[in-house]
Amino acid sequence: MNSTIEEWEKTESPDIVLKALESQIKQLYKQSWVGLIGVLVVAISICIALWQVLPSWKLTLWVGILTLVTSARGYIIAAFKRKAPVGANIIKWAKWHVIGTSVSGLTWALPSFFLWPENSSEYHLIWALCILPLSASAVSTYYTWKASYISFILLSVIPVSLRFFYEGGLSYIVLGFLALFFIAVLMQAGSLIHTSSLRTLIVGFRNEALSVFLSEEKAKQEKLSHQLQKAHDQLQKISLTDDLTGLWNRRYLKVTIQKYVAQVLRNYRNFHQGLERINSSNTDIMFIMLDLDHFKTVNDTYGHNAGDQVLKQMSHLLKKSCRETDTAIRWGGEEFLVVSLNVQRENDTILIERIRQAVETNKFDIGKESPLHLTCSIGAAVFPFLTNRPEALSWEKAVDLADTCLYAAKRSGRNAWVTIISTDLTISDDLTSDLAKHLPGLIKEGKLKIKTNLKENMVDCWPD
């Protein structure tokens, strides 16, 4: 293991160390084919240049050895590609590569002794001019693994340098020192290239690890945010839901009604400005207040548990009777409010009567032999109360008016519904803050009109 790796291996995470080593070794083997081809091309060129100078059998033997070594290295490279090793197992392949470059370097050391032309300085230079560039090529090819290019440089160039020193004479001694200097330069260049490539790998893998980490953290945060939002929604739903019946509670109406009221007012405002037509089938809001008749008797006779069962079943009746756009709310005790959206003003009593009949015909199971038969009283009011002055009566006042109509239905004998609507004579000044007190008079004057399922005159049935 080279020293550079040892330095960063101590500080980097094991995953990054292993990934960097894998990448270095894969790149080493990927580029090795270039080195093998270069070795054979240079060897053939030398044979051609020195065929008439050296004994042919020596050149043939040397080329044969070189070819066998190169073939063996090629086999190792092919095996590496075929097996595609990963993880710690890939380290042994780096060792095999170093062995291959070392044997190849020794093969190029042989010419300095075995194929050295006698008394022929120009041919001596051929070896130097071939071996030195070949060593430089080894650096550019094997820079990702120091041991590979260092072994080749030392084993191939040092013998040539020593041979120059052995030949003696100033020129040869200078060439020997130049060869050693060339080794030093190659070593330094190789170290710089190796370090640079290693740093690039480290930065790349750090960024990759950081990207993965950030992605995982983002996923965790999104999951946590989703869980928090879900928990918040659940808490909000709990705070807006009646525990017993599962219906919405009063607070839910205050939270949600404003957007529907705003839409209705906007529709009427646009209509009065001539921007659009009012679609009577989906414009108004109906507030339907209902109360179970004689519910106290149920609690007093059968107990509060029976009363709770009745209220639960009542919630199912409302859900079954209402449309998807309607909202059933437990207003308190045995009193419920249905907020019906997109109401057609002319047919506003259809839902009211459906609810009354559903309660009247239902058999409330309280765990006794005989089911209970109950009725309800209903009061309703439409919003806006005046179409020409939609803001004359607020939605809160419309709810109060529905409640007033509810008590009128109760005072009229129960199992009934009552609603009050405006007439052509109604003006906004009639809708005062104490509207309930003035209802009988306004009804007598024709400024308000009663709609009910009862036949009796309702004028005398309003609360005092």
DRENDO-1510 file (C-alpha; in Angstrom, 1 decimal, always signed):
<recs>
REC; n; res; u; v; w
REC; 1; MET; +0.0; +0.0; +0.0 .
REC; 2; ASN; +1.5; +3.3; -1.0 .
REC; 3; SER; +2.1; +6.1; +1.5 .
REC; 4; THR; -0.5; +8.5; +0.0 .
REC; 5; ILE; -3.3; +6.0; +0.5 .
REC; 6; GLU; -2.1; +5.3; +4.1 .
REC; 7; GLU; -2.4; +9.0; +4.8 .
REC; 8; TRP; -6.0; +9.5; +3.8 .
REC; 9; GLU; -7.0; +6.0; +4.7 .
REC; 10; LYS; -6.7; +7.0; +8.4 .
REC; 11; THR; -9.1; +9.9; +8.1 .
REC; 12; GLU; -11.6; +8.8; +5.5 .
REC; 13; SER; -14.6; +6.5; +6.1 .
REC; 14; PRO; -14.1; +2.9; +5.2 .
REC; 15; ASP; -16.7; +3.1; +2.5 .
REC; 16; ILE; -14.9; +6.0; +0.7 .
REC; 17; VAL; -11.5; +4.2; +1.1 .
REC; 18; LEU; -12.8; +1.0; -0.5 .
REC; 19; LYS; -14.5; +2.9; -3.3 .
REC; 20; ALA; -11.4; +4.9; -4.1 .
REC; 21; LEU; -9.3; +1.7; -4.1 .
REC; 22; GLU; -11.8; +0.0; -6.4 .
REC; 23; SER; -11.8; +2.9; -8.8 .
REC; 24; GLN; -8.0; +3.1; -8.9 .
REC; 25; ILE; -7.6; -0.5; -9.6 .
REC; 26; LYS; -10.4; -0.7; -12.2 .
REC; 27; GLN; -8.8; +2.3; -14.0 .
REC; 28; LEU; -5.4; +0.6; -13.8 .
REC; 29; TYR; -6.6; -2.5; -15.5 .
REC; 30; LYS; -8.7; -0.5; -18.0 .
REC; 31; GLN; -5.6; +1.4; -19.2 .
REC; 32; SER; -3.2; -1.5; -19.1 .
REC; 33; TRP; -4.1; -2.6; -22.6 .
REC; 34; VAL; -2.4; +0.5; -24.0 .
REC; 35; GLY; +0.8; -0.4; -22.1 .
REC; 36; LEU; +0.8; -3.9; -23.5 .
REC; 37; ILE; +0.4; -2.7; -27.0 .
REC; 38; GLY; +3.1; -0.1; -26.6 .
REC; 39; VAL; +5.6; -2.7; -25.2 .
REC; 40; LEU; +5.1; -4.9; -28.3 .
REC; 41; VAL; +5.3; -2.1; -30.8 .
REC; 42; VAL; +8.6; -0.8; -29.2 .
REC; 43; ALA; +10.0; -4.3; -29.1 .
REC; 44; ILE; +9.3; -5.0; -32.7 .
REC; 45; SER; +10.8; -1.6; -33.7 .
REC; 46; ILE; +14.0; -2.4; -31.8 .
REC; 47; CYS; +14.2; -5.8; -33.5 .
REC; 48; ILE; +14.0; -4.1; -36.9 .
REC; 49; ALA; +16.6; -1.5; -36.0 .
REC; 50; LEU; +19.1; -4.0; -34.5 .
REC; 51; TRP; +18.5; -7.1; -36.5 .
REC; 52; GLN; +21.7; -6.6; -38.5 .
REC; 53; VAL; +23.7; -5.5; -35.4 .
REC; 54; LEU; +22.9; -8.2; -32.9 .
REC; 55; PRO; +22.6; -12.0; -33.2 .
REC; 56; SER; +19.2; -12.8; -34.5 .
REC; 57; TRP; +18.8; -15.7; -32.0 .
REC; 58; LYS; +19.3; -13.3; -29.1 .
REC; 59; LEU; +16.7; -10.8; -30.4 .
REC; 60; THR; +14.3; -13.7; -31.1 .
REC; 61; LEU; +14.8; -15.2; -27.6 .
REC; 62; TRP; +14.3; -11.8; -26.0 .
REC; 63; VAL; +11.2; -11.0; -28.1 .
REC; 64; GLY; +9.8; -14.4; -27.3 .
REC; 65; ILE; +10.3; -13.9; -23.5 .
REC; 66; LEU; +8.7; -10.4; -23.8 .
REC; 67; THR; +5.8; -11.8; -25.8 .
REC; 68; LEU; +5.2; -14.5; -23.2 .
REC; 69; VAL; +5.3; -12.0; -20.4 .
REC; 70; THR; +3.0; -9.6; -22.2 .
REC; 71; SER; +0.5; -12.5; -23.0 .
REC; 72; ALA; +0.5; -13.5; -19.4 .
REC; 73; ARG; -0.3; -9.9; -18.4 .
REC; 74; GLY; -3.0; -9.8; -21.0 .
REC; 75; TYR; -4.5; -12.9; -19.6 .
REC; 76; ILE; -4.6; -11.4; -16.1 .
REC; 77; ILE; -6.2; -8.3; -17.5 .
REC; 78; ALA; -8.8; -10.3; -19.3 .
REC; 79; ALA; -9.5; -12.4; -16.2 .
REC; 80; PHE; -10.0; -9.2; -14.2 .
REC; 81; LYS; -12.5; -7.9; -16.7 .
REC; 82; ARG; -14.3; -11.2; -16.7 .
REC; 83; LYS; -14.6; -11.6; -12.9 .
REC; 84; ALA; -15.2; -7.9; -12.3 .
REC; 85; PRO; -14.1; -8.2; -8.6 .
REC; 86; VAL; -15.4; -5.6; -6.0 .
REC; 87; GLY; -14.7; -4.8; -2.4 .
REC; 88; ALA; -11.7; -6.0; -0.5 .
REC; 89; ASN; -11.2; -8.9; -3.0 .
REC; 90; ILE; -10.0; -6.4; -5.6 .
REC; 91; ILE; -6.8; -5.7; -3.7 .
REC; 92; LYS; -5.2; -9.0; -4.7 .
REC; 93; TRP; -5.6; -8.0; -8.3 .
REC; 94; ALA; -3.5; -4.9; -7.8 .
REC; 95; LYS; -0.8; -7.2; -6.5 .
REC; 96; TRP; -1.0; -9.3; -9.6 .
REC; 97; HIS; -0.7; -6.2; -11.7 .
REC; 98; VAL; +2.5; -5.1; -9.8 .
REC; 99; ILE; +4.0; -8.6; -10.4 .
REC; 100; GLY; +3.2; -8.3; -14.1 .
REC; 101; THR; +4.9; -4.8; -14.4 .
REC; 102; SER; +7.8; -6.0; -12.4 .
REC; 103; VAL; +8.4; -9.0; -14.6 .
REC; 104; SER; +8.0; -6.8; -17.7 .
REC; 105; GLY; +10.5; -4.3; -16.2 .
REC; 106; LEU; +13.0; -7.2; -15.7 .
REC; 107; THR; +12.5; -8.2; -19.3 .
REC; 108; TRP; +13.5; -4.7; -20.4 .
REC; 109; ALA; +16.5; -4.9; -18.1 .
REC; 110; LEU; +17.9; -7.8; -20.1 .
REC; 111; PRO; +19.0; -5.7; -23.1 .
REC; 112; SER; +21.4; -3.7; -20.9 .
REC; 113; PHE; +23.4; -6.9; -20.4 .
REC; 114; PHE; +22.2; -9.6; -22.8 .
REC; 115; LEU; +21.6; -7.5; -26.0 .
REC; 116; TRP; +24.1; -4.6; -25.5 .
REC; 117; PRO; +26.0; -4.0; -28.8 .
REC; 118; GLU; +29.8; -3.9; -28.5 .
REC; 119; ASN; +31.6; -0.7; -29.3 .
REC; 120; SER; +28.6; +0.9; -30.9 .
REC; 121; SER; +27.6; +4.1; -29.1 .
REC; 122; GLU; +24.9; +5.0; -31.6 .
REC; 123; TYR; +23.1; +1.6; -31.0 .
REC; 124; HIS; +23.6; +2.0; -27.3 .
REC; 125; LEU; +21.5; +5.1; -27.5 .
REC; 126; ILE; +18.7; +3.2; -29.3 .
REC; 127; TRP; +18.1; +1.2; -26.0 .
REC; 128; ALA; +18.1; +4.4; -24.0 .
REC; 129; LEU; +15.8; +6.2; -26.4 .
REC; 130; CYS; +13.3; +3.3; -26.3 .
REC; 131; ILE; +13.4; +2.3; -22.7 .
REC; 132; LEU; +13.2; +5.9; -21.2 .
REC; 133; PRO; +10.1; +6.9; -23.2 .
REC; 134; LEU; +8.6; +3.5; -22.4 .
REC; 135; SER; +9.1; +4.2; -18.7 .
REC; 136; ALA; +7.4; +7.6; -19.1 .
REC; 137; SER; +4.5; +5.9; -20.8 .
REC; 138; ALA; +4.3; +3.5; -17.8 .
REC; 139; VAL; +3.7; +6.5; -15.6 .
REC; 140; SER; +0.9; +7.9; -17.7 .
REC; 141; THR; -0.7; +4.5; -18.0 .
REC; 142; TYR; -0.3; +3.1; -14.5 .
REC; 143; TYR; -0.4; +6.4; -12.5 .
REC; 144; THR; -3.4; +5.2; -10.5 .
REC; 145; TRP; -1.3; +2.6; -8.7 .
REC; 146; LYS; +2.2; +3.7; -7.6 .
REC; 147; ALA; +3.7; +0.3; -7.1 .
REC; 148; SER; +3.0; -0.7; -10.8 .
REC; 149; TYR; +4.8; +2.2; -12.5 .
REC; 150; ILE; +7.6; +2.5; -9.9 .
REC; 151; SER; +8.5; -1.2; -10.3 .
REC; 152; PHE; +8.6; -0.9; -14.1 .
REC; 153; ILE; +10.7; +2.4; -14.0 .
REC; 154; LEU; +13.3; +1.1; -11.5 .
REC; 155; LEU; +13.7; -2.3; -13.1 .
REC; 156; SER; +14.0; -1.0; -16.7 .
REC; 157; VAL; +15.8; +2.3; -16.4 .
REC; 158; ILE; +18.4; +1.6; -13.6 .
REC; 159; PRO; +20.1; -1.2; -15.6 .
REC; 160; VAL; +20.5; +1.2; -18.5 .
REC; 161; SER; +22.0; +3.8; -16.2 .
REC; 162; LEU; +24.4; +1.3; -14.6 .
REC; 163; ARG; +25.4; +0.1; -18.1 .
REC; 164; PHE; +26.3; +3.7; -19.1 .
REC; 165; PHE; +28.4; +4.0; -15.9 .
REC; 166; TYR; +30.0; +0.6; -16.7 .
REC; 167; GLU; +31.0; +1.7; -20.2 .
REC; 168; GLY; +33.0; +4.6; -18.7 .
REC; 169; GLY; +34.0; +7.9; -20.4 .
REC; 170; LEU; +32.5; +11.3; -19.8 .
REC; 171; SER; +29.7; +11.0; -22.3 .
REC; 172; TYR; +28.5; +7.7; -20.8 .
REC; 173; ILE; +28.8; +8.9; -17.3 .
REC; 174; VAL; +26.7; +12.0; -18.2 .
REC; 175; LEU; +24.1; +9.7; -19.9 .
REC; 176; GLY; +24.0; +7.5; -16.7 .
REC; 177; PHE; +23.3; +10.6; -14.5 .
REC; 178; LEU; +20.8; +11.8; -17.0 .
REC; 179; ALA; +19.0; +8.4; -16.8 .
REC; 180; LEU; +19.0; +8.6; -13.0 .
REC; 181; PHE; +17.7; +12.2; -13.2 .
REC; 182; PHE; +15.0; +11.0; -15.6 .
REC; 183; ILE; +14.0; +8.4; -13.0 .
REC; 184; ALA; +13.7; +11.1; -10.3 .
REC; 185; VAL; +11.6; +13.3; -12.7 .
REC; 186; LEU; +9.3; +10.4; -13.6 .
REC; 187; MET; +8.9; +9.5; -9.9 .
REC; 188; GLN; +7.9; +13.0; -9.0 .
REC; 189; ALA; +5.6; +13.4; -12.0 .
REC; 190; GLY; +4.0; +10.1; -11.3 .
REC; 191; SER; +3.5; +11.0; -7.6 .
REC; 192; LEU; +1.9; +14.3; -8.5 .
REC; 193; ILE; -0.5; +12.7; -11.1 .
REC; 194; HIS; -1.3; +9.9; -8.7 .
REC; 195; THR; -2.1; +12.3; -5.8 .
REC; 196; SER; -4.2; +14.5; -8.1 .
REC; 197; SER; -6.2; +11.6; -9.4 .
REC; 198; LEU; -6.6; +10.3; -5.8 .
REC; 199; ARG; -7.8; +13.6; -4.5 .
REC; 200; THR; -10.3; +13.8; -7.4 .
REC; 201; LEU; -11.6; +10.4; -6.5 .
REC; 202; ILE; -11.9; +11.3; -2.9 .
REC; 203; VAL; -13.7; +14.6; -3.6 .
REC; 204; GLY; -16.0; +12.7; -6.0 .
REC; 205; PHE; -16.9; +10.0; -3.5 .
REC; 206; ARG; -17.2; +12.6; -0.7 .
REC; 207; ASN; -19.7; +14.5; -2.8 .
REC; 208; GLU; -21.5; +11.3; -3.7 .
REC; 209; ALA; -21.6; +10.3; +0.0 .
REC; 210; LEU; -22.8; +13.8; +0.9 .
REC; 211; SER; -25.4; +13.7; -1.8 .
REC; 212; VAL; -26.7; +10.3; -0.6 .
REC; 213; PHE; -26.6; +11.6; +3.0 .
REC; 214; LEU; -28.5; +14.8; +2.1 .
REC; 215; SER; -31.0; +12.7; +0.1 .
REC; 216; GLU; -31.6; +10.4; +3.0 .
REC; 217; GLU; -31.9; +13.4; +5.4 .
REC; 218; LYS; -34.3; +15.1; +3.0 .
REC; 219; ALA; -36.3; +11.9; +2.8 .
REC; 220; LYS; -36.3; +11.6; +6.7 .
REC; 221; GLN; -37.3; +15.3; +7.0 .
REC; 222; GLU; -40.1; +14.8; +4.4 .
REC; 223; LYS; -41.2; +11.7; +6.2 .
REC; 224; LEU; -41.1; +13.5; +9.6 .
REC; 225; SER; -42.9; +16.5; +8.1 .
REC; 226; HIS; -45.5; +14.2; +6.7 .
REC; 227; GLN; -45.9; +12.5; +10.1 .
REC; 228; LEU; -46.1; +15.9; +11.8 .
REC; 229; GLN; -48.6; +17.1; +9.3 .
REC; 230; LYS; -50.6; +13.9; +9.8 .
REC; 231; ALA; -50.4; +14.2; +13.6 .
REC; 232; HIS; -51.4; +17.9; +13.3 .
REC; 233; ASP; -54.3; +17.0; +11.0 .
REC; 234; GLN; -55.4; +14.3; +13.4 .
REC; 235; LEU; -55.2; +16.7; +16.4 .
REC; 236; GLN; -57.1; +19.3; +14.5 .
REC; 237; LYS; -59.7; +16.8; +13.5 .
REC; 238; ILE; -60.0; +15.6; +17.1 .
REC; 239; SER; -60.4; +19.3; +18.2 .
REC; 240; LEU; -63.1; +19.7; +15.5 .
REC; 241; THR; -64.9; +16.4; +16.1 .
REC; 242; ASP; -67.5; +15.4; +18.6 .
REC; 243; ASP; -66.2; +12.4; +20.6 .
REC; 244; LEU; -69.5; +10.6; +20.9 .
REC; 245; THR; -71.0; +10.8; +17.5 .
REC; 246; GLY; -68.0; +11.4; +15.3 .
REC; 247; LEU; -69.7; +14.4; +13.7 .
REC; 248; TRP; -68.1; +17.8; +13.4 .
REC; 249; ASN; -68.5; +20.2; +16.3 .
REC; 250; ARG; -69.3; +23.9; +16.6 .
REC; 251; ARG; -65.7; +24.9; +16.3 .
REC; 252; TYR; -65.5; +23.2; +12.9 .
REC; 253; LEU; -68.3; +25.5; +11.6 .
REC; 254; LYS; -66.4; +28.6; +12.7 .
REC; 255; VAL; -63.2; +27.3; +11.1 .
REC; 256; THR; -64.7; +26.4; +7.7 .
REC; 257; ILE; -67.9; +28.4; +7.1 .
REC; 258; GLN; -66.1; +31.7; +6.1 .
REC; 259; LYS; -64.8; +30.5; +2.8 .
REC; 260; TYR; -68.3; +29.3; +1.8 .
REC; 261; VAL; -70.0; +32.5; +2.9 .
REC; 262; ALA; -67.4; +34.5; +1.0 .
REC; 263; GLN; -68.1; +32.5; -2.1 .
REC; 264; VAL; -71.8; +33.1; -1.9 .
REC; 265; LEU; -71.4; +36.8; -1.3 .
REC; 266; ARG; -68.9; +37.0; -4.2 .
REC; 267; ASN; -71.4; +35.3; -6.5 .
REC; 268; TYR; -74.2; +37.7; -5.6 .
REC; 269; ARG; -71.9; +40.7; -5.8 .
REC; 270; ASN; -70.9; +39.7; -9.3 .
REC; 271; PHE; -74.5; +39.1; -10.2 .
REC; 272; HIS; -75.6; +42.6; -9.0 .
REC; 273; GLN; -72.7; +44.1; -11.0 .
REC; 274; GLY; -73.8; +42.2; -14.1 .
REC; 275; LEU; -70.7; +40.1; -14.3 .
REC; 276; GLU; -72.5; +36.7; -14.1 .
REC; 277; ARG; -75.9; +35.1; -13.6 .
REC; 278; ILE; -77.0; +33.5; -10.4 .
REC; 279; ASN; -77.5; +29.8; -10.7 .
REC; 280; SER; -80.4; +29.2; -8.3 .
REC; 281; SER; -79.5; +25.5; -8.0 .
REC; 282; ASN; -76.1; +25.9; -6.5 .
REC; 283; THR; -75.8; +29.3; -4.8 .
REC; 284; ASP; -77.3; +29.5; -1.3 .
REC; 285; ILE; -76.5; +28.0; +2.1 .
REC; 286; MET; -79.2; +26.4; +4.2 .
REC; 287; PHE; -78.7; +26.2; +8.0 .
REC; 288; ILE; -80.9; +23.4; +9.4 .
REC; 289; MET; -81.2; +23.1; +13.2 .
REC; 290; LEU; -82.9; +20.0; +14.6 .
REC; 291; ASP; -83.5; +18.7; +18.1 .
REC; 292; LEU; -84.7; +15.3; +19.2 .
REC; 293; ASP; -88.1; +15.5; +20.8 .
REC; 294; HIS; -88.5; +14.3; +24.5 .
REC; 295; PHE; -84.9; +13.2; +24.5 .
REC; 296; LYS; -84.7; +13.9; +28.3 .
REC; 297; THR; -87.2; +11.2; +28.8 .
REC; 298; VAL; -84.9; +8.7; +27.1 .
REC; 299; ASN; -82.1; +9.5; +29.5 .
REC; 300; ASP; -84.4; +9.5; +32.5 .
REC; 301; THR; -86.1; +6.3; +31.6 .
REC; 302; TYR; -83.4; +4.2; +30.1 .
REC; 303; GLY; -80.2; +5.9; +31.3 .
REC; 304; HIS; -77.6; +8.0; +29.7 .
REC; 305; ASN; -76.0; +5.0; +27.9 .
REC; 306; ALA; -79.2; +4.5; +26.0 .
REC; 307; GLY; -79.2; +8.2; +25.2 .
REC; 308; ASP; -75.7; +8.0; +23.8 .
REC; 309; GLN; -76.7; +5.1; +21.6 .
REC; 310; VAL; -79.6; +7.2; +20.3 .
REC; 311; LEU; -77.2; +10.1; +19.5 .
REC; 312; LYS; -74.8; +7.8; +17.7 .
REC; 313; GLN; -77.6; +6.4; +15.6 .
REC; 314; MET; -78.8; +9.9; +14.9 .
REC; 315; SER; -75.5; +10.8; +13.5 .
REC; 316; HIS; -75.7; +7.9; +11.0 .
REC; 317; LEU; -79.2; +9.0; +10.0 .
REC; 318; LEU; -78.0; +12.5; +9.2 .
REC; 319; LYS; -75.1; +11.2; +7.2 .
REC; 320; LYS; -77.4; +9.0; +5.3 .
REC; 321; SER; -80.0; +11.7; +4.7 .
REC; 322; CYS; -77.5; +14.4; +3.7 .
REC; 323; ARG; -75.7; +14.9; +0.4 .
REC; 324; GLU; -71.9; +14.8; +0.1 .
REC; 325; THR; -71.8; +18.6; +0.0 .
REC; 326; ASP; -73.8; +18.8; +3.3 .
REC; 327; THR; -72.1; +18.9; +6.7 .
REC; 328; ALA; -73.7; +17.5; +9.8 .
REC; 329; ILE; -72.6; +19.0; +13.1 .
REC; 330; ARG; -73.5; +18.1; +16.7 .
REC; 331; TRP; -74.5; +21.5; +18.1 .
REC; 332; GLY; -74.8; +20.3; +21.7 .
REC; 333; GLY; -76.7; +17.8; +23.7 .
REC; 334; GLU; -79.5; +16.3; +21.4 .
REC; 335; GLU; -79.3; +19.3; +19.1 .
REC; 336; PHE; -77.7; +19.1; +15.6 .
REC; 337; LEU; -77.0; +21.5; +12.8 .
REC; 338; VAL; -76.8; +20.6; +9.1 .
REC; 339; VAL; -75.1; +23.1; +6.8 .
REC; 340; SER; -76.3; +22.4; +3.3 .
REC; 341; LEU; -74.3; +24.0; +0.5 .
REC; 342; ASN; -75.4; +24.7; -3.0 .
REC; 343; VAL; -79.0; +24.9; -2.1 .
REC; 344; GLN; -81.8; +25.8; -4.5 .
REC; 345; ARG; -83.9; +28.4; -2.6 .
REC; 346; GLU; -87.2; +27.3; -4.1 .
REC; 347; ASN; -86.7; +23.6; -3.1 .
REC; 348; ASP; -85.1; +24.3; +0.3 .
REC; 349; THR; -87.5; +22.2; +2.3 .
REC; 350; ILE; -86.8; +18.9; +0.5 .
REC; 351; LEU; -83.8; +18.0; +2.7 .
REC; 352; ILE; -85.6; +19.2; +5.8 .
REC; 353; GLU; -88.5; +16.9; +5.3 .
REC; 354; ARG; -86.3; +14.0; +4.4 .
REC; 355; ILE; -84.5; +14.3; +7.7 .
REC; 356; ARG; -87.8; +14.6; +9.6 .
REC; 357; GLN; -89.1; +11.5; +8.0 .
REC; 358; ALA; -85.9; +9.6; +8.5 .
REC; 359; VAL; -86.0; +10.2; +12.3 .
REC; 360; GLU; -89.7; +9.5; +12.5 .
REC; 361; THR; -89.5; +6.1; +10.7 .
REC; 362; ASN; -86.2; +5.0; +12.3 .
REC; 363; LYS; -86.1; +2.3; +15.0 .
REC; 364; PHE; -83.5; +3.3; +17.6 .
REC; 365; ASP; -81.9; +0.2; +19.1 .
REC; 366; ILE; -80.9; +0.8; +22.7 .
REC; 367; GLY; -80.4; -2.8; +23.6 .
REC; 368; LYS; -83.9; -3.4; +24.8 .
REC; 369; GLU; -86.5; -5.8; +23.4 .
REC; 370; SER; -88.4; -3.1; +21.7 .
REC; 371; PRO; -86.7; -0.2; +19.8 .
REC; 372; LEU; -87.5; +3.4; +20.5 .
REC; 373; HIS; -89.5; +5.5; +18.1 .
REC; 374; LEU; -88.5; +9.2; +18.3 .
REC; 375; THR; -89.3; +12.4; +16.4 .
REC; 376; CYS; -87.4; +15.6; +15.9 .
REC; 377; SER; -88.2; +19.3; +15.5 .
REC; 378; ILE; -86.4; +21.3; +12.9 .
REC; 379; GLY; -85.9; +25.0; +12.2 .
REC; 380; ALA; -84.1; +26.3; +9.1 .
REC; 381; ALA; -83.0; +29.5; +7.5 .
REC; 382; VAL; -81.3; +30.3; +4.2 .
REC; 383; PHE; -78.3; +32.5; +3.6 .
REC; 384; PRO; -78.3; +35.1; +2.2 .
REC; 385; PHE; -81.7; +35.9; +3.7 .
REC; 386; LEU; -82.2; +38.8; +1.2 .
REC; 387; THR; -81.0; +38.2; -2.3 .
REC; 388; ASN; -80.9; +42.0; -3.1 .
REC; 389; ARG; -78.9; +42.7; +0.1 .
REC; 390; PRO; -77.0; +39.5; +0.7 .
REC; 391; GLU; -75.0; +41.1; +3.6 .
REC; 392; ALA; -78.0; +42.4; +5.4 .
REC; 393; LEU; -78.2; +39.3; +7.7 .
REC; 394; SER; -74.9; +37.6; +8.7 .
REC; 395; TRP; -74.5; +33.8; +8.6 .
REC; 396; GLU; -74.4; +33.8; +12.5 .
REC; 397; LYS; -77.8; +35.6; +12.5 .
REC; 398; ALA; -79.1; +33.0; +10.0 .
REC; 399; VAL; -78.1; +30.3; +12.4 .
REC; 400; ASP; -79.9; +32.1; +15.2 .
REC; 401; LEU; -83.0; +32.4; +13.0 .
REC; 402; ALA; -82.9; +28.7; +12.3 .
REC; 403; ASP; -82.7; +28.1; +16.1 .
REC; 404; THR; -85.7; +30.4; +16.6 .
REC; 405; CYS; -87.6; +28.4; +14.0 .
REC; 406; LEU; -86.7; +25.2; +15.8 .
REC; 407; TYR; -88.3; +26.3; +19.0 .
REC; 408; ALA; -91.3; +27.5; +17.1 .
REC; 409; ALA; -91.6; +24.0; +15.7 .
REC; 410; LYS; -91.4; +22.5; +19.2 .
REC; 411; ARG; -94.0; +24.9; +20.6 .
REC; 412; SER; -96.2; +23.9; +17.7 .
REC; 413; GLY; -96.4; +20.2; +18.8 .
REC; 414; ARG; -93.0; +18.8; +17.7 .
REC; 415; ASN; -92.3; +16.4; +14.8 .
REC; 416; ALA; -92.4; +19.4; +12.6 .
REC; 417; TRP; -90.2; +21.8; +10.7 .
REC; 418; VAL; -90.4; +25.5; +10.3 .
REC; 419; THR; -88.5; +28.0; +8.2 .
REC; 420; ILE; -88.8; +31.7; +7.6 .
REC; 421; ILE; -88.2; +33.3; +4.2 .
REC; 422; SER; -88.2; +36.8; +2.9 .
REC; 423; THR; -90.9; +38.3; +0.7 .
REC; 424; ASP; -91.0; +41.1; -1.9 .
REC; 425; LEU; -91.9; +43.5; +1.0 .
REC; 426; THR; -88.8; +42.6; +3.1 .
REC; 427; ILE; -86.2; +45.3; +3.5 .
REC; 428; SER; -82.8; +45.2; +5.2 .
REC; 429; ASP; -84.1; +47.6; +8.0 .
REC; 430; ASP; -86.5; +44.8; +9.1 .
REC; 431; LEU; -83.5; +42.5; +9.9 .
REC; 432; THR; -82.6; +44.1; +13.2 .
REC; 433; SER; -80.5; +42.7; +15.9 .
REC; 434; ASP; -83.6; +41.7; +17.9 .
REC; 435; LEU; -85.3; +40.1; +14.9 .
REC; 436; ALA; -86.8; +37.3; +16.9 .
REC; 437; LYS; -89.0; +39.7; +18.9 .
REC; 438; HIS; -90.3; +41.3; +15.8 .
REC; 439; LEU; -91.1; +38.0; +13.9 .
REC; 440; PRO; -94.8; +37.9; +14.7 .
REC; 441; GLY; -95.4; +41.5; +13.5 .
REC; 442; LEU; -93.3; +41.1; +10.4 .
REC; 443; ILE; -95.2; +37.9; +9.5 .
REC; 444; LYS; -98.5; +39.7; +10.0 .
REC; 445; GLU; -97.4; +42.5; +7.8 .
REC; 446; GLY; -96.3; +40.1; +5.0 .
REC; 447; LYS; -92.7; +41.1; +5.2 .
REC; 448; LEU; -91.8; +37.5; +6.3 .
REC; 449; LYS; -93.3; +34.2; +5.3 .
REC; 450; ILE; -93.6; +30.9; +7.1 .
REC; 451; LYS; -92.9; +27.6; +5.4 .
REC; 452; THR; -93.8; +24.5; +7.5 .
REC; 453; ASN; -95.1; +21.0; +7.2 .
REC; 454; LEU; -97.8; +21.9; +9.8 .
REC; 455; LYS; -101.2; +23.3; +8.9 .
REC; 456; GLU; -101.7; +25.5; +12.0 .
REC; 457; ASN; -101.0; +29.2; +12.1 .
REC; 458; MET; -97.5; +29.6; +13.4 .
REC; 459; VAL; -97.7; +33.2; +14.4 .
REC; 460; ASP; -98.5; +32.5; +18.0 .
REC; 461; CYS; -95.8; +29.8; +18.4 .
REC; 462; TRP; -92.8; +32.1; +18.4 .
REC; 463; PRO; -90.7; +32.4; +21.6 .
REC; 464; ASP; -91.6; +35.2; +24.0 .
</recs>
